[in-house]
Amino acid sequence: MNKKTKALLFNLLCFTALFLGARYCVSTYFWYQGIWISLTAFVITLLLSPKFQVVKTAQGEKLLMSWLFLKGVKEIK
């Protein structure tokens, strides 16, 4: 599988999992109704989800991840 495809899938899976959790928490613990539940969950997830990206280096392409809760950038093997 191409590394760019892996990065896209990792971004999608992490965003989806966090979005569903955030949407459930917002709908349960806040008084929002309608589209505001999804919009609030989207903003929360956008801020909290890890970012995966492919970078070309001298050694070849590397899959890197940055996240709010981890210091620095981590390489994914």
Short mmCIF file of the C-alpha atoms (twelve columns), coordinates in Angstrom:
data_MODEL
# 
_entry.id   MODEL 
# 
loop_
_atom_site.group_PDB 
_atom_site.id 
_atom_site.type_symbol 
_atom_site.label_atom_id 
_atom_site.label_alt_id 
_atom_site.label_comp_id 
_atom_site.label_asym_id 
_atom_site.label_seq_id 
_atom_site.Cartn_x 
_atom_site.Cartn_y 
_atom_site.Cartn_z 
_atom_site.pdbx_PDB_model_num 
ATOM 1  C CA . MET A 1  0.000   0.000  0.000  1 
ATOM 2  C CA . ASN A 2  1.267   3.463  -0.875 1 
ATOM 3  C CA . LYS A 3  2.371   5.642  2.071  1 
ATOM 4  C CA . LYS A 4  0.114   8.486  0.962  1 
ATOM 5  C CA . THR A 5  -2.821  6.093  1.012  1 
ATOM 6  C CA . LYS A 6  -1.858  4.934  4.511  1 
ATOM 7  C CA . ALA A 7  -1.703  8.547  5.703  1 
ATOM 8  C CA . LEU A 8  -5.142  9.245  4.257  1 
ATOM 9  C CA . LEU A 9  -6.632  6.126  5.861  1 
ATOM 10 C CA . PHE A 10 -5.031  6.861  9.245  1 
ATOM 11 C CA . ASN A 11 -6.376  10.430 9.132  1 
ATOM 12 C CA . LEU A 12 -9.839  9.169  8.196  1 
ATOM 13 C CA . LEU A 13 -9.957  6.432  10.834 1 
ATOM 14 C CA . CYS A 14 -8.705  8.638  13.664 1 
ATOM 15 C CA . PHE A 15 -11.013 11.498 12.723 1 
ATOM 16 C CA . THR A 16 -14.016 9.166  12.457 1 
ATOM 17 C CA . ALA A 17 -13.405 7.505  15.815 1 
ATOM 18 C CA . LEU A 18 -12.892 10.801 17.615 1 
ATOM 19 C CA . PHE A 19 -15.842 12.428 15.839 1 
ATOM 20 C CA . LEU A 20 -18.256 9.691  16.859 1 
ATOM 21 C CA . GLY A 21 -17.059 9.871  20.464 1 
ATOM 22 C CA . ALA A 22 -17.232 13.660 20.533 1 
ATOM 23 C CA . ARG A 23 -20.676 13.661 18.923 1 
ATOM 24 C CA . TYR A 24 -21.973 11.241 21.538 1 
ATOM 25 C CA . CYS A 25 -20.510 13.302 24.395 1 
ATOM 26 C CA . VAL A 26 -21.836 16.593 23.015 1 
ATOM 27 C CA . SER A 27 -25.326 15.182 22.482 1 
ATOM 28 C CA . THR A 28 -25.358 13.629 25.953 1 
ATOM 29 C CA . TYR A 29 -23.852 16.372 28.104 1 
ATOM 30 C CA . PHE A 30 -24.807 19.611 26.312 1 
ATOM 31 C CA . TRP A 31 -28.139 21.168 25.440 1 
ATOM 32 C CA . TYR A 32 -27.338 21.629 21.751 1 
ATOM 33 C CA . GLN A 33 -29.858 20.418 19.197 1 
ATOM 34 C CA . GLY A 34 -29.848 19.753 15.487 1 
ATOM 35 C CA . ILE A 35 -26.810 20.631 13.405 1 
ATOM 36 C CA . TRP A 36 -25.031 22.292 16.343 1 
ATOM 37 C CA . ILE A 37 -24.214 18.882 17.813 1 
ATOM 38 C CA . SER A 38 -22.335 17.847 14.674 1 
ATOM 39 C CA . LEU A 39 -20.645 21.227 14.238 1 
ATOM 40 C CA . THR A 40 -19.407 21.257 17.827 1 
ATOM 41 C CA . ALA A 41 -18.155 17.673 17.538 1 
ATOM 42 C CA . PHE A 42 -16.423 18.574 14.255 1 
ATOM 43 C CA . VAL A 43 -14.524 21.475 15.823 1 
ATOM 44 C CA . ILE A 44 -13.524 19.397 18.855 1 
ATOM 45 C CA . THR A 45 -12.351 16.555 16.638 1 
ATOM 46 C CA . LEU A 46 -10.493 18.890 14.290 1 
ATOM 47 C CA . LEU A 47 -8.473  20.192 17.231 1 
ATOM 48 C CA . LEU A 48 -7.842  16.833 18.929 1 
ATOM 49 C CA . SER A 49 -7.209  14.406 16.072 1 
ATOM 50 C CA . PRO A 50 -3.654  13.415 15.106 1 
ATOM 51 C CA . LYS A 51 -2.301  14.525 11.744 1 
ATOM 52 C CA . PHE A 52 -0.537  12.016 9.453  1 
ATOM 53 C CA . GLN A 53 1.608   13.189 6.563  1 
ATOM 54 C CA . VAL A 54 4.108   11.733 4.079  1 
ATOM 55 C CA . VAL A 55 7.409   13.602 3.760  1 
ATOM 56 C CA . LYS A 56 10.094  12.992 1.159  1 
ATOM 57 C CA . THR A 57 13.581  12.810 2.671  1 
ATOM 58 C CA . ALA A 58 17.013  11.744 1.444  1 
ATOM 59 C CA . GLN A 59 16.291  8.202  2.696  1 
ATOM 60 C CA . GLY A 60 12.937  8.056  0.880  1 
ATOM 61 C CA . GLU A 61 9.351   8.739  1.883  1 
ATOM 62 C CA . LYS A 62 8.488   8.685  5.588  1 
ATOM 63 C CA . LEU A 63 5.090   8.604  7.260  1 
ATOM 64 C CA . LEU A 64 5.023   11.105 10.120 1 
ATOM 65 C CA . MET A 65 2.445   11.875 12.790 1 
ATOM 66 C CA . SER A 66 1.992   14.974 14.904 1 
ATOM 67 C CA . TRP A 67 -0.495  15.189 17.720 1 
ATOM 68 C CA . LEU A 68 -1.442  17.740 20.332 1 
ATOM 69 C CA . PHE A 69 -0.721  15.305 23.172 1 
ATOM 70 C CA . LEU A 70 2.712   14.163 21.939 1 
ATOM 71 C CA . LYS A 71 5.778   16.360 21.882 1 
ATOM 72 C CA . GLY A 72 7.379   16.616 18.470 1 
ATOM 73 C CA . VAL A 73 6.801   14.552 15.349 1 
ATOM 74 C CA . LYS A 74 6.834   10.739 15.423 1 
ATOM 75 C CA . GLU A 75 7.704   8.440  12.542 1 
ATOM 76 C CA . ILE A 76 5.252   5.638  11.789 1 
ATOM 77 C CA . LYS A 77 6.857   2.456  10.437 1 
# 
